[in-house]
Amino acid sequence: QVQLVESGGGSVQAGDSLRLSCVASGGTFGNVGMGWFRQAPGKERELVVGISWIGFTTIYADSVKGRFTISNDTAKNTVYLQMNNLKPEDTAVYYCAVGGRRGYDLGSVGRYNLWGQGTQVTVSS
């Protein structure tokens, strides 16, 4: 059974960088979409970036465009989220997810049926 395991979160200052990792343990990411989401206290879970392995289509939230980049290492079965120029409003628990439910696009939480446990990112000003 595939499990997603995130790591790389931490507490940083505004302007710093972090790289999050998501490992597909016990399997692969498959050929459906995967995404990075985040959830801040009291807020709904929101898309950070979604990627479709078919054609490598990506969509980024406007708030992270130009600062965050998704990449993958197939040999390591790992997907990364490079986060640069972090801001206090980036503070949240970050989750990776995999799924391809029909009727949902890459940016929709409902598309994804497998989630990691999350990793906390805290950015102080």
N, C-alpha and C positions, 0 to 999 in steps of 0.2 A: 504494500500500500504506500502510495506516494505521500510524503509529508513535505511541507514547505517550512524552511527554517531561516528566519531573518537574523541578521547580526549587523553590528557596526554602528549602532546608535550611541548616543552619549550626550554630554553637556558641553556646549561650546559657546564662544562669544560671537556676536554678530560680525559677519564678514568672513568667518572661518568656513572650512569645508569638512564634509564627512562623506564617506562612501559606504553605503549600505549594501549588504549582500543577501541574496536569497538563493538557497540551495534546495534543489529538489532531491530529497533523500528517499532512496528506495525506488527511484524511477527517473523519468525525465519530464520536462515541461510539456512534451507533446507538441502537437502542431496547432493547438487552439491558442487563443489569446492569453496574455498574462498582463497583469498590471500592478503598479504600486499605488496604494491608496494611503490616506492618512486621516486620523481622527483626533481632533483637539477636544479637550474637556467641554462638555455641553454642546458640542456641534456634531453634525452628521458626518459620516465617513464620506470623504471626497476623493476624486481621482487626482493623482499626481501625474502619472503617465501610464498609457496603455500601449501595448504593442501586439500586432498580429504578425506571427512568424511567416505567414504567407504574404510575400511582398515586403515584409519588414515595415509595414505601416505603423507609424507612431502618432499618438496624440498626446499633447502636453496641456496641463492646466495653464491658463494664461498667467497665473501668479508665479509659475516656476520657469516659464519659457526663457531661454538664454542663461539660466543658472543651473538647471538640473539636466542630467543626461543619462539615459538608459543604455546599457550595453550588456553583452552576454559573452560567456566563455563556455562554449559547447563542451570542450574537453573536461571542464570542471563542473559541468551541469549547474552553472551558477549564473544568475542575472544580477547585475549591479545597478545601483542608483547613485551616480556621482552628484553630490549637492555642493555647489559653490556659492559664495557670497550669501551665506545663510542669514536669515532675518528672524527676529523674535516671533513673527507671525507664522514661521515654519514649525514652531513647536507643536508636536503632536506625537501620537503613536503611529508608526509607519508599518503598513502591512503589504506583503506581496500576495498575489492571488492568481489562480489559474482557472480558466473556464471558457466555455463557448456556448452557453445556453442560447438557443435561438430566440430571436426577437429583441435581443439586447445588444447595444453597441459596445465598443471597447471601453467607453467611459462610464458604463453603468454597473453599479455594484451587483445588480441582479444577474449579470452575465456569468459571474464567477462562483464556482461551487467548491473550490478548495482554497483555504486561507492559511497563512502562517499565524504564528502567535503574536507577532508584532514586536517592534523594537522602538524604544522611546528616544526621541530627539528633542533636546531642550536647548533653545538658543536664547541667551541673555544679552541685553543691550549694554 
